[in-house]
Amino acid sequence: MWTDVLIPLVIFGTGVVIVKLVLDYKLRRQILEKGPVDDKAQRFLLREAELARLSSLKWGMVLVGLGIALLVGYMNPDMFDDGGVFGLMLVLAGIGFLIYFAVAQRHLGRLERPPQGSV
């Protein structure tokens, strides 16, 4: 039953990831071929690289929240029915996204500020 849905999703997702990686590679290669990059473009590329790095944090936090919800539902089957576990999963995933947003804003804000001592 699940394999009928999961296999096409995995194949489609893999295709999307491969296309994104190829396009990112081509973009970086074009930028490098153009020669030295000005300060504005360099900040943009640094910001994009940081967002990609922070994406791992985001999904890690969301998946930990979902795992905690499933674990709580499994450990307390009398307290939570299927709807309660699903609701708990949504709440903890939302909390993970909110925490990620605060961390990312603070981190990206530090990147955009000029270094101390520059005029």
C-alpha positions, 0 to 999 in steps of 0.5 A: 500500500505505502510502496505504491505512493512512496516509490514514485515520490522518492523517484520524483524527489530524486529527480528534482534534487539532481536537477537542482544540483546540476543547475547550481553547479552550472550557475557557480561555474558561470560565475567563476568564468566571469572573473573576480566577483564584486562585493555585492555578488559575493555577499549574495553568494555567501548568503545563499551558501548560509541559507543552504547550510541552515536548511539542514538545521531547519529540517533537523529540528522539524524531524526531531519534533516529529520524532518526539511526537511519535515517540510520545504517542507510542509511549502513551497510547492511552493518552493520545489517539491517532488524531492527538498524535497527528496534532502533536506532530504538527505543533512540534513541527511548527515549533521547530520552524519557529525556532529555526526562523529565530536562529536564521534571522539572528545568524543572517543578521550577523552576516549582513552587518559590516565588520566592527572597525570598518568605516 
